[in-house]
Amino acid sequence: MSDREKLDDFLREKLDGRSFTWKEGYWEAAEKVILADQAARKKRRRFFLFFWLFLAGGAGLTAALYSNLYPLSDIPGTEISLSHNASSSFDSLAIKDITRNY
């Protein structure tokens, strides 16, 4: 017999035949605690959602500002070309170092 089964048997023996009084106030108090916990979880979930949205927006804004402040075309010795292949729906972007002879 495992320790868990021994504990179950012990508690069953001690509590067998005992009666407990029920008051409606017990359930009302428990319901208040449950509802308060659910409200706190919703607030916490909402906070994390806004936090991650704010963080992602900040990263996107930073990337947009950085790309506008330091575009690749301003780097000396680079050439940027965009080509479209008619047989495919993909465009290709080529950044070439024009200071080297390939």
Phi and psi restraints in degrees (range 20) as a CNS / XPLOR table:
assign (resid 1 and name C) (resid 2 and name N)
       (resid 2 and name CA) (resid 2 and name C) 1.0 -79.6 20.0 2
assign (resid 2 and name N) (resid 2 and name CA)
       (resid 2 and name C) (resid 3 and name N) 1.0 167.1 20.0 2
assign (resid 2 and name C) (resid 3 and name N)
       (resid 3 and name CA) (resid 3 and name C) 1.0 -62.5 20.0 2
assign (resid 3 and name N) (resid 3 and name CA)
       (resid 3 and name C) (resid 4 and name N) 1.0 -36.3 20.0 2
assign (resid 3 and name C) (resid 4 and name N)
       (resid 4 and name CA) (resid 4 and name C) 1.0 -64.8 20.0 2
assign (resid 4 and name N) (resid 4 and name CA)
       (resid 4 and name C) (resid 5 and name N) 1.0 -43.5 20.0 2
assign (resid 4 and name C) (resid 5 and name N)
       (resid 5 and name CA) (resid 5 and name C) 1.0 -65.6 20.0 2
assign (resid 5 and name N) (resid 5 and name CA)
       (resid 5 and name C) (resid 6 and name N) 1.0 -36.9 20.0 2
assign (resid 5 and name C) (resid 6 and name N)
       (resid 6 and name CA) (resid 6 and name C) 1.0 -63.3 20.0 2
assign (resid 6 and name N) (resid 6 and name CA)
       (resid 6 and name C) (resid 7 and name N) 1.0 -42.9 20.0 2
assign (resid 6 and name C) (resid 7 and name N)
       (resid 7 and name CA) (resid 7 and name C) 1.0 -65.3 20.0 2
assign (resid 7 and name N) (resid 7 and name CA)
       (resid 7 and name C) (resid 8 and name N) 1.0 -43.1 20.0 2
assign (resid 7 and name C) (resid 8 and name N)
       (resid 8 and name CA) (resid 8 and name C) 1.0 -58.4 20.0 2
assign (resid 8 and name N) (resid 8 and name CA)
       (resid 8 and name C) (resid 9 and name N) 1.0 -45.9 20.0 2
assign (resid 8 and name C) (resid 9 and name N)
       (resid 9 and name CA) (resid 9 and name C) 1.0 -63.4 20.0 2
assign (resid 9 and name N) (resid 9 and name CA)
       (resid 9 and name C) (resid 10 and name N) 1.0 -42.8 20.0 2
assign (resid 9 and name C) (resid 10 and name N)
       (resid 10 and name CA) (resid 10 and name C) 1.0 -61.2 20.0 2
assign (resid 10 and name N) (resid 10 and name CA)
       (resid 10 and name C) (resid 11 and name N) 1.0 -47.9 20.0 2
assign (resid 10 and name C) (resid 11 and name N)
       (resid 11 and name CA) (resid 11 and name C) 1.0 -67.5 20.0 2
assign (resid 11 and name N) (resid 11 and name CA)
       (resid 11 and name C) (resid 12 and name N) 1.0 -37.8 20.0 2
assign (resid 11 and name C) (resid 12 and name N)
       (resid 12 and name CA) (resid 12 and name C) 1.0 -62.0 20.0 2
assign (resid 12 and name N) (resid 12 and name CA)
       (resid 12 and name C) (resid 13 and name N) 1.0 -41.0 20.0 2
assign (resid 12 and name C) (resid 13 and name N)
       (resid 13 and name CA) (resid 13 and name C) 1.0 -63.2 20.0 2
assign (resid 13 and name N) (resid 13 and name CA)
       (resid 13 and name C) (resid 14 and name N) 1.0 -45.7 20.0 2
assign (resid 13 and name C) (resid 14 and name N)
       (resid 14 and name CA) (resid 14 and name C) 1.0 -71.5 20.0 2
assign (resid 14 and name N) (resid 14 and name CA)
       (resid 14 and name C) (resid 15 and name N) 1.0 -34.1 20.0 2
assign (resid 14 and name C) (resid 15 and name N)
       (resid 15 and name CA) (resid 15 and name C) 1.0 -94.9 20.0 2
assign (resid 15 and name N) (resid 15 and name CA)
       (resid 15 and name C) (resid 16 and name N) 1.0 -6.8 20.0 2
assign (resid 15 and name C) (resid 16 and name N)
       (resid 16 and name CA) (resid 16 and name C) 1.0 -67.7 20.0 2
assign (resid 16 and name N) (resid 16 and name CA)
       (resid 16 and name C) (resid 17 and name N) 1.0 129.6 20.0 2
assign (resid 16 and name C) (resid 17 and name N)
       (resid 17 and name CA) (resid 17 and name C) 1.0 87.5 20.0 2
assign (resid 17 and name N) (resid 17 and name CA)
       (resid 17 and name C) (resid 18 and name N) 1.0 -4.3 20.0 2
assign (resid 17 and name C) (resid 18 and name N)
       (resid 18 and name CA) (resid 18 and name C) 1.0 -88.2 20.0 2
assign (resid 18 and name N) (resid 18 and name CA)
       (resid 18 and name C) (resid 19 and name N) 1.0 148.1 20.0 2
assign (resid 18 and name C) (resid 19 and name N)
       (resid 19 and name CA) (resid 19 and name C) 1.0 -118.1 20.0 2
assign (resid 19 and name N) (resid 19 and name CA)
       (resid 19 and name C) (resid 20 and name N) 1.0 149.2 20.0 2
assign (resid 19 and name C) (resid 20 and name N)
       (resid 20 and name CA) (resid 20 and name C) 1.0 -124.2 20.0 2
assign (resid 20 and name N) (resid 20 and name CA)
       (resid 20 and name C) (resid 21 and name N) 1.0 138.2 20.0 2
assign (resid 20 and name C) (resid 21 and name N)
       (resid 21 and name CA) (resid 21 and name C) 1.0 -82.6 20.0 2
assign (resid 21 and name N) (resid 21 and name CA)
       (resid 21 and name C) (resid 22 and name N) 1.0 144.7 20.0 2
assign (resid 21 and name C) (resid 22 and name N)
       (resid 22 and name CA) (resid 22 and name C) 1.0 -114.1 20.0 2
assign (resid 22 and name N) (resid 22 and name CA)
       (resid 22 and name C) (resid 23 and name N) 1.0 130.3 20.0 2
assign (resid 22 and name C) (resid 23 and name N)
       (resid 23 and name CA) (resid 23 and name C) 1.0 -120.2 20.0 2
assign (resid 23 and name N) (resid 23 and name CA)
       (resid 23 and name C) (resid 24 and name N) 1.0 138.4 20.0 2
assign (resid 23 and name C) (resid 24 and name N)
       (resid 24 and name CA) (resid 24 and name C) 1.0 -62.8 20.0 2
assign (resid 24 and name N) (resid 24 and name CA)
       (resid 24 and name C) (resid 25 and name N) 1.0 -27.4 20.0 2
assign (resid 24 and name C) (resid 25 and name N)
       (resid 25 and name CA) (resid 25 and name C) 1.0 -61.2 20.0 2
assign (resid 25 and name N) (resid 25 and name CA)
       (resid 25 and name C) (resid 26 and name N) 1.0 -30.0 20.0 2
assign (resid 25 and name C) (resid 26 and name N)
       (resid 26 and name CA) (resid 26 and name C) 1.0 -61.4 20.0 2
assign (resid 26 and name N) (resid 26 and name CA)
       (resid 26 and name C) (resid 27 and name N) 1.0 -46.2 20.0 2
assign (resid 26 and name C) (resid 27 and name N)
       (resid 27 and name CA) (resid 27 and name C) 1.0 -67.9 20.0 2
assign (resid 27 and name N) (resid 27 and name CA)
       (resid 27 and name C) (resid 28 and name N) 1.0 -38.7 20.0 2
assign (resid 27 and name C) (resid 28 and name N)
       (resid 28 and name CA) (resid 28 and name C) 1.0 -62.5 20.0 2
assign (resid 28 and name N) (resid 28 and name CA)
       (resid 28 and name C) (resid 29 and name N) 1.0 -41.4 20.0 2
assign (resid 28 and name C) (resid 29 and name N)
       (resid 29 and name CA) (resid 29 and name C) 1.0 -66.4 20.0 2
assign (resid 29 and name N) (resid 29 and name CA)
       (resid 29 and name C) (resid 30 and name N) 1.0 -42.1 20.0 2
assign (resid 29 and name C) (resid 30 and name N)
       (resid 30 and name CA) (resid 30 and name C) 1.0 -65.0 20.0 2
assign (resid 30 and name N) (resid 30 and name CA)
       (resid 30 and name C) (resid 31 and name N) 1.0 -38.8 20.0 2
assign (resid 30 and name C) (resid 31 and name N)
       (resid 31 and name CA) (resid 31 and name C) 1.0 -63.8 20.0 2
assign (resid 31 and name N) (resid 31 and name CA)
       (resid 31 and name C) (resid 32 and name N) 1.0 -39.6 20.0 2
assign (resid 31 and name C) (resid 32 and name N)
       (resid 32 and name CA) (resid 32 and name C) 1.0 -62.2 20.0 2
assign (resid 32 and name N) (resid 32 and name CA)
       (resid 32 and name C) (resid 33 and name N) 1.0 -42.7 20.0 2
assign (resid 32 and name C) (resid 33 and name N)
       (resid 33 and name CA) (resid 33 and name C) 1.0 -64.9 20.0 2
assign (resid 33 and name N) (resid 33 and name CA)
       (resid 33 and name C) (resid 34 and name N) 1.0 -42.8 20.0 2
assign (resid 33 and name C) (resid 34 and name N)
       (resid 34 and name CA) (resid 34 and name C) 1.0 -63.6 20.0 2
assign (resid 34 and name N) (resid 34 and name CA)
       (resid 34 and name C) (resid 35 and name N) 1.0 -45.6 20.0 2
assign (resid 34 and name C) (resid 35 and name N)
       (resid 35 and name CA) (resid 35 and name C) 1.0 -65.1 20.0 2
assign (resid 35 and name N) (resid 35 and name CA)
       (resid 35 and name C) (resid 36 and name N) 1.0 -38.7 20.0 2
assign (resid 35 and name C) (resid 36 and name N)
       (resid 36 and name CA) (resid 36 and name C) 1.0 -64.6 20.0 2
assign (resid 36 and name N) (resid 36 and name CA)
       (resid 36 and name C) (resid 37 and name N) 1.0 -39.6 20.0 2
assign (resid 36 and name C) (resid 37 and name N)
       (resid 37 and name CA) (resid 37 and name C) 1.0 -66.3 20.0 2
assign (resid 37 and name N) (resid 37 and name CA)
       (resid 37 and name C) (resid 38 and name N) 1.0 -40.4 20.0 2
assign (resid 37 and name C) (resid 38 and name N)
       (resid 38 and name CA) (resid 38 and name C) 1.0 -64.5 20.0 2
assign (resid 38 and name N) (resid 38 and name CA)
       (resid 38 and name C) (resid 39 and name N) 1.0 -40.7 20.0 2
assign (resid 38 and name C) (resid 39 and name N)
       (resid 39 and name CA) (resid 39 and name C) 1.0 -64.4 20.0 2
assign (resid 39 and name N) (resid 39 and name CA)
       (resid 39 and name C) (resid 40 and name N) 1.0 -40.5 20.0 2
assign (resid 39 and name C) (resid 40 and name N)
       (resid 40 and name CA) (resid 40 and name C) 1.0 -65.2 20.0 2
assign (resid 40 and name N) (resid 40 and name CA)
       (resid 40 and name C) (resid 41 and name N) 1.0 -38.3 20.0 2
assign (resid 40 and name C) (resid 41 and name N)
       (resid 41 and name CA) (resid 41 and name C) 1.0 -65.7 20.0 2
assign (resid 41 and name N) (resid 41 and name CA)
       (resid 41 and name C) (resid 42 and name N) 1.0 -39.9 20.0 2
assign (resid 41 and name C) (resid 42 and name N)
       (resid 42 and name CA) (resid 42 and name C) 1.0 -63.5 20.0 2
assign (resid 42 and name N) (resid 42 and name CA)
       (resid 42 and name C) (resid 43 and name N) 1.0 -42.6 20.0 2
assign (resid 42 and name C) (resid 43 and name N)
       (resid 43 and name CA) (resid 43 and name C) 1.0 -62.8 20.0 2
assign (resid 43 and name N) (resid 43 and name CA)
       (resid 43 and name C) (resid 44 and name N) 1.0 -42.7 20.0 2
assign (resid 43 and name C) (resid 44 and name N)
       (resid 44 and name CA) (resid 44 and name C) 1.0 -64.6 20.0 2
assign (resid 44 and name N) (resid 44 and name CA)
       (resid 44 and name C) (resid 45 and name N) 1.0 -42.9 20.0 2
assign (resid 44 and name C) (resid 45 and name N)
       (resid 45 and name CA) (resid 45 and name C) 1.0 -63.3 20.0 2
assign (resid 45 and name N) (resid 45 and name CA)
       (resid 45 and name C) (resid 46 and name N) 1.0 -43.2 20.0 2
assign (resid 45 and name C) (resid 46 and name N)
       (resid 46 and name CA) (resid 46 and name C) 1.0 -64.2 20.0 2
assign (resid 46 and name N) (resid 46 and name CA)
       (resid 46 and name C) (resid 47 and name N) 1.0 -40.1 20.0 2
assign (resid 46 and name C) (resid 47 and name N)
       (resid 47 and name CA) (resid 47 and name C) 1.0 -60.9 20.0 2
assign (resid 47 and name N) (resid 47 and name CA)
       (resid 47 and name C) (resid 48 and name N) 1.0 -46.9 20.0 2
assign (resid 47 and name C) (resid 48 and name N)
       (resid 48 and name CA) (resid 48 and name C) 1.0 -66.4 20.0 2
assign (resid 48 and name N) (resid 48 and name CA)
       (resid 48 and name C) (resid 49 and name N) 1.0 -35.3 20.0 2
assign (resid 48 and name C) (resid 49 and name N)
       (resid 49 and name CA) (resid 49 and name C) 1.0 -62.4 20.0 2
assign (resid 49 and name N) (resid 49 and name CA)
       (resid 49 and name C) (resid 50 and name N) 1.0 -49.9 20.0 2
assign (resid 49 and name C) (resid 50 and name N)
       (resid 50 and name CA) (resid 50 and name C) 1.0 -65.2 20.0 2
assign (resid 50 and name N) (resid 50 and name CA)
       (resid 50 and name C) (resid 51 and name N) 1.0 -35.6 20.0 2
assign (resid 50 and name C) (resid 51 and name N)
       (resid 51 and name CA) (resid 51 and name C) 1.0 -61.1 20.0 2
assign (resid 51 and name N) (resid 51 and name CA)
       (resid 51 and name C) (resid 52 and name N) 1.0 -48.2 20.0 2
assign (resid 51 and name C) (resid 52 and name N)
       (resid 52 and name CA) (resid 52 and name C) 1.0 -68.9 20.0 2
assign (resid 52 and name N) (resid 52 and name CA)
       (resid 52 and name C) (resid 53 and name N) 1.0 -36.0 20.0 2
assign (resid 52 and name C) (resid 53 and name N)
       (resid 53 and name CA) (resid 53 and name C) 1.0 -65.0 20.0 2
assign (resid 53 and name N) (resid 53 and name CA)
       (resid 53 and name C) (resid 54 and name N) 1.0 -42.3 20.0 2
assign (resid 53 and name C) (resid 54 and name N)
       (resid 54 and name CA) (resid 54 and name C) 1.0 -63.4 20.0 2
assign (resid 54 and name N) (resid 54 and name CA)
       (resid 54 and name C) (resid 55 and name N) 1.0 -42.6 20.0 2
assign (resid 54 and name C) (resid 55 and name N)
       (resid 55 and name CA) (resid 55 and name C) 1.0 -64.1 20.0 2
assign (resid 55 and name N) (resid 55 and name CA)
       (resid 55 and name C) (resid 56 and name N) 1.0 -44.2 20.0 2
assign (resid 55 and name C) (resid 56 and name N)
       (resid 56 and name CA) (resid 56 and name C) 1.0 -65.9 20.0 2
assign (resid 56 and name N) (resid 56 and name CA)
       (resid 56 and name C) (resid 57 and name N) 1.0 -40.9 20.0 2
assign (resid 56 and name C) (resid 57 and name N)
       (resid 57 and name CA) (resid 57 and name C) 1.0 -63.5 20.0 2
assign (resid 57 and name N) (resid 57 and name CA)
       (resid 57 and name C) (resid 58 and name N) 1.0 -40.9 20.0 2
assign (resid 57 and name C) (resid 58 and name N)
       (resid 58 and name CA) (resid 58 and name C) 1.0 -63.2 20.0 2
assign (resid 58 and name N) (resid 58 and name CA)
       (resid 58 and name C) (resid 59 and name N) 1.0 -41.0 20.0 2
assign (resid 58 and name C) (resid 59 and name N)
       (resid 59 and name CA) (resid 59 and name C) 1.0 -66.2 20.0 2
assign (resid 59 and name N) (resid 59 and name CA)
       (resid 59 and name C) (resid 60 and name N) 1.0 -41.4 20.0 2
assign (resid 59 and name C) (resid 60 and name N)
       (resid 60 and name CA) (resid 60 and name C) 1.0 -65.4 20.0 2
assign (resid 60 and name N) (resid 60 and name CA)
       (resid 60 and name C) (resid 61 and name N) 1.0 -41.7 20.0 2
assign (resid 60 and name C) (resid 61 and name N)
       (resid 61 and name CA) (resid 61 and name C) 1.0 -64.4 20.0 2
assign (resid 61 and name N) (resid 61 and name CA)
       (resid 61 and name C) (resid 62 and name N) 1.0 -41.8 20.0 2
assign (resid 61 and name C) (resid 62 and name N)
       (resid 62 and name CA) (resid 62 and name C) 1.0 -61.8 20.0 2
assign (resid 62 and name N) (resid 62 and name CA)
       (resid 62 and name C) (resid 63 and name N) 1.0 -44.2 20.0 2
assign (resid 62 and name C) (resid 63 and name N)
       (resid 63 and name CA) (resid 63 and name C) 1.0 -64.1 20.0 2
assign (resid 63 and name N) (resid 63 and name CA)
       (resid 63 and name C) (resid 64 and name N) 1.0 -41.1 20.0 2
assign (resid 63 and name C) (resid 64 and name N)
       (resid 64 and name CA) (resid 64 and name C) 1.0 -65.2 20.0 2
assign (resid 64 and name N) (resid 64 and name CA)
       (resid 64 and name C) (resid 65 and name N) 1.0 -44.7 20.0 2
assign (resid 64 and name C) (resid 65 and name N)
       (resid 65 and name CA) (resid 65 and name C) 1.0 -64.9 20.0 2
assign (resid 65 and name N) (resid 65 and name CA)
       (resid 65 and name C) (resid 66 and name N) 1.0 -41.9 20.0 2
assign (resid 65 and name C) (resid 66 and name N)
       (resid 66 and name CA) (resid 66 and name C) 1.0 -63.4 20.0 2
assign (resid 66 and name N) (resid 66 and name CA)
       (resid 66 and name C) (resid 67 and name N) 1.0 -42.1 20.0 2
assign (resid 66 and name C) (resid 67 and name N)
       (resid 67 and name CA) (resid 67 and name C) 1.0 -69.8 20.0 2
assign (resid 67 and name N) (resid 67 and name CA)
       (resid 67 and name C) (resid 68 and name N) 1.0 -28.2 20.0 2
assign (resid 67 and name C) (resid 68 and name N)
       (resid 68 and name CA) (resid 68 and name C) 1.0 -78.7 20.0 2
assign (resid 68 and name N) (resid 68 and name CA)
       (resid 68 and name C) (resid 69 and name N) 1.0 -33.2 20.0 2
assign (resid 68 and name C) (resid 69 and name N)
       (resid 69 and name CA) (resid 69 and name C) 1.0 -77.2 20.0 2
assign (resid 69 and name N) (resid 69 and name CA)
       (resid 69 and name C) (resid 70 and name N) 1.0 -34.1 20.0 2
assign (resid 69 and name C) (resid 70 and name N)
       (resid 70 and name CA) (resid 70 and name C) 1.0 -128.5 20.0 2
assign (resid 70 and name N) (resid 70 and name CA)
       (resid 70 and name C) (resid 71 and name N) 1.0 69.7 20.0 2
assign (resid 70 and name C) (resid 71 and name N)
       (resid 71 and name CA) (resid 71 and name C) 1.0 -69.8 20.0 2
assign (resid 71 and name N) (resid 71 and name CA)
       (resid 71 and name C) (resid 72 and name N) 1.0 154.1 20.0 2
assign (resid 71 and name C) (resid 72 and name N)
       (resid 72 and name CA) (resid 72 and name C) 1.0 -65.2 20.0 2
assign (resid 72 and name N) (resid 72 and name CA)
       (resid 72 and name C) (resid 73 and name N) 1.0 -26.5 20.0 2
assign (resid 72 and name C) (resid 73 and name N)
       (resid 73 and name CA) (resid 73 and name C) 1.0 -71.1 20.0 2
assign (resid 73 and name N) (resid 73 and name CA)
       (resid 73 and name C) (resid 74 and name N) 1.0 -16.4 20.0 2
assign (resid 73 and name C) (resid 74 and name N)
       (resid 74 and name CA) (resid 74 and name C) 1.0 -85.3 20.0 2
assign (resid 74 and name N) (resid 74 and name CA)
       (resid 74 and name C) (resid 75 and name N) 1.0 -6.6 20.0 2
assign (resid 74 and name C) (resid 75 and name N)
       (resid 75 and name CA) (resid 75 and name C) 1.0 -77.0 20.0 2
assign (resid 75 and name N) (resid 75 and name CA)
       (resid 75 and name C) (resid 76 and name N) 1.0 122.9 20.0 2
assign (resid 75 and name C) (resid 76 and name N)
       (resid 76 and name CA) (resid 76 and name C) 1.0 -60.6 20.0 2
assign (resid 76 and name N) (resid 76 and name CA)
       (resid 76 and name C) (resid 77 and name N) 1.0 136.4 20.0 2
assign (resid 76 and name C) (resid 77 and name N)
       (resid 77 and name CA) (resid 77 and name C) 1.0 85.4 20.0 2
assign (resid 77 and name N) (resid 77 and name CA)
       (resid 77 and name C) (resid 78 and name N) 1.0 13.5 20.0 2
assign (resid 77 and name C) (resid 78 and name N)
       (resid 78 and name CA) (resid 78 and name C) 1.0 -118.6 20.0 2
assign (resid 78 and name N) (resid 78 and name CA)
       (resid 78 and name C) (resid 79 and name N) 1.0 149.7 20.0 2
assign (resid 78 and name C) (resid 79 and name N)
       (resid 79 and name CA) (resid 79 and name C) 1.0 -131.7 20.0 2
assign (resid 79 and name N) (resid 79 and name CA)
       (resid 79 and name C) (resid 80 and name N) 1.0 132.6 20.0 2
assign (resid 79 and name C) (resid 80 and name N)
       (resid 80 and name CA) (resid 80 and name C) 1.0 -113.5 20.0 2
assign (resid 80 and name N) (resid 80 and name CA)
       (resid 80 and name C) (resid 81 and name N) 1.0 131.8 20.0 2
assign (resid 80 and name C) (resid 81 and name N)
       (resid 81 and name CA) (resid 81 and name C) 1.0 -134.9 20.0 2
assign (resid 81 and name N) (resid 81 and name CA)
       (resid 81 and name C) (resid 82 and name N) 1.0 142.0 20.0 2
assign (resid 81 and name C) (resid 82 and name N)
       (resid 82 and name CA) (resid 82 and name C) 1.0 -119.3 20.0 2
assign (resid 82 and name N) (resid 82 and name CA)
       (resid 82 and name C) (resid 83 and name N) 1.0 125.2 20.0 2
assign (resid 82 and name C) (resid 83 and name N)
       (resid 83 and name CA) (resid 83 and name C) 1.0 -125.7 20.0 2
assign (resid 83 and name N) (resid 83 and name CA)
       (resid 83 and name C) (resid 84 and name N) 1.0 149.0 20.0 2
assign (resid 83 and name C) (resid 84 and name N)
       (resid 84 and name CA) (resid 84 and name C) 1.0 -117.8 20.0 2
assign (resid 84 and name N) (resid 84 and name CA)
       (resid 84 and name C) (resid 85 and name N) 1.0 128.8 20.0 2
assign (resid 84 and name C) (resid 85 and name N)
       (resid 85 and name CA) (resid 85 and name C) 1.0 -95.4 20.0 2
assign (resid 85 and name N) (resid 85 and name CA)
       (resid 85 and name C) (resid 86 and name N) 1.0 120.6 20.0 2
assign (resid 85 and name C) (resid 86 and name N)
       (resid 86 and name CA) (resid 86 and name C) 1.0 -66.5 20.0 2
assign (resid 86 and name N) (resid 86 and name CA)
       (resid 86 and name C) (resid 87 and name N) 1.0 -30.6 20.0 2
assign (resid 86 and name C) (resid 87 and name N)
       (resid 87 and name CA) (resid 87 and name C) 1.0 -80.3 20.0 2
assign (resid 87 and name N) (resid 87 and name CA)
       (resid 87 and name C) (resid 88 and name N) 1.0 -8.0 20.0 2
assign (resid 87 and name C) (resid 88 and name N)
       (resid 88 and name CA) (resid 88 and name C) 1.0 -130.3 20.0 2
assign (resid 88 and name N) (resid 88 and name CA)
       (resid 88 and name C) (resid 89 and name N) 1.0 159.7 20.0 2
assign (resid 88 and name C) (resid 89 and name N)
       (resid 89 and name CA) (resid 89 and name C) 1.0 -93.0 20.0 2
assign (resid 89 and name N) (resid 89 and name CA)
       (resid 89 and name C) (resid 90 and name N) 1.0 8.9 20.0 2
assign (resid 89 and name C) (resid 90 and name N)
       (resid 90 and name CA) (resid 90 and name C) 1.0 -99.4 20.0 2
assign (resid 90 and name N) (resid 90 and name CA)
       (resid 90 and name C) (resid 91 and name N) 1.0 139.3 20.0 2
assign (resid 90 and name C) (resid 91 and name N)
       (resid 91 and name CA) (resid 91 and name C) 1.0 -98.9 20.0 2
assign (resid 91 and name N) (resid 91 and name CA)
       (resid 91 and name C) (resid 92 and name N) 1.0 152.7 20.0 2
assign (resid 91 and name C) (resid 92 and name N)
       (resid 92 and name CA) (resid 92 and name C) 1.0 -121.7 20.0 2
assign (resid 92 and name N) (resid 92 and name CA)
       (resid 92 and name C) (resid 93 and name N) 1.0 139.4 20.0 2
assign (resid 92 and name C) (resid 93 and name N)
       (resid 93 and name CA) (resid 93 and name C) 1.0 -113.9 20.0 2
assign (resid 93 and name N) (resid 93 and name CA)
       (resid 93 and name C) (resid 94 and name N) 1.0 127.8 20.0 2
assign (resid 93 and name C) (resid 94 and name N)
       (resid 94 and name CA) (resid 94 and name C) 1.0 -121.2 20.0 2
assign (resid 94 and name N) (resid 94 and name CA)
       (resid 94 and name C) (resid 95 and name N) 1.0 129.3 20.0 2
assign (resid 94 and name C) (resid 95 and name N)
       (resid 95 and name CA) (resid 95 and name C) 1.0 -113.4 20.0 2
assign (resid 95 and name N) (resid 95 and name CA)
       (resid 95 and name C) (resid 96 and name N) 1.0 117.7 20.0 2
assign (resid 95 and name C) (resid 96 and name N)
       (resid 96 and name CA) (resid 96 and name C) 1.0 -116.7 20.0 2
assign (resid 96 and name N) (resid 96 and name CA)
       (resid 96 and name C) (resid 97 and name N) 1.0 136.4 20.0 2
assign (resid 96 and name C) (resid 97 and name N)
       (resid 97 and name CA) (resid 97 and name C) 1.0 -85.1 20.0 2
assign (resid 97 and name N) (resid 97 and name CA)
       (resid 97 and name C) (resid 98 and name N) 1.0 106.8 20.0 2
assign (resid 97 and name C) (resid 98 and name N)
       (resid 98 and name CA) (resid 98 and name C) 1.0 -85.6 20.0 2
assign (resid 98 and name N) (resid 98 and name CA)
       (resid 98 and name C) (resid 99 and name N) 1.0 -1.9 20.0 2
assign (resid 98 and name C) (resid 99 and name N)
       (resid 99 and name CA) (resid 99 and name C) 1.0 -80.7 20.0 2
assign (resid 99 and name N) (resid 99 and name CA)
       (resid 99 and name C) (resid 100 and name N) 1.0 -15.7 20.0 2
assign (resid 99 and name C) (resid 100 and name N)
       (resid 100 and name CA) (resid 100 and name C) 1.0 -106.6 20.0 2
assign (resid 100 and name N) (resid 100 and name CA)
       (resid 100 and name C) (resid 101 and name N) 1.0 150.3 20.0 2
assign (resid 100 and name C) (resid 101 and name N)
       (resid 101 and name CA) (resid 101 and name C) 1.0 -99.6 20.0 2
assign (resid 101 and name N) (resid 101 and name CA)
       (resid 101 and name C) (resid 102 and name N) 1.0 115.5 20.0 2
